Amino acid sequence: MALPKIELPAYEVTIPSSGKNIRVRPFTVKEEKMLLMAVESRVQSEIITTVRQVINNCILDGDLDVDKMPFFDVDYLFTFLRGKSVAESVEVRLTCNNVVDGETCGQEFKAEMDIGKVELIKQDVSNDIKLGPAAGVKMRYPNYSIMRKVEELPEIDKKTFIIVSSIEYVYDKNGMHSYKDYTTDELKDFVEGLTEENYKKLEDYIDKFPTVAAKIEATCPKCGFQHHVRYTDFFDFFI
Ligand SMILES: [Zn+2]
């Protein structure tokens, strides 16, 4: 006879972009191992496939398509699940940068970060970017796969790649031109053909993408400075 299956707990979580509630279960030990191996491989395609698969496994109801969600929804869900699966509290090392009498304190100390209380930081930015009298670009948030693939590109190509992947449509007096009707190279030519000034407007949009962050509040044991740190690189937890 097969061994009984021990039921996994279920939690409710709100998807940041839609405000919809879904039910999820934590990662199993096997899934945690798969994630660890993927992150250690540093191969982005491996990380994308594994994160997508594990998140899909953990969604108990609701028809959610991980590929269609904006990247920060996946970051948020991933961090939430990790908090429920492994530990809500993670130890991080901080270095005090407070200046006392003209000298940087420099004290290293440990602090606790509560990943059960991550938040989405959203900046006020319009997705309709005017580039001329009757012309402009409507932007959208790229998905998780796009944002991970960026990591494999040379530094100089990263921003343009994200901008190109964030175009929903270009408009002018003749109407709307959806990204779906153009190749990536055509979109890239369009972006690289802009003036510096217009390019900066698109750059500003992607620089202000929402980010998932955890707050750390800690007091330096040496100088007593109160640190308020926002932590955003959650993949560090694994390594
Ligand atoms: Zn200090």
Residues whose N, C-alpha, C, O or C-beta is under 5 A from the ligand:
A	BS01	ZN	C96 N98 C105 Q107 C220 K222 C223 G224 F225
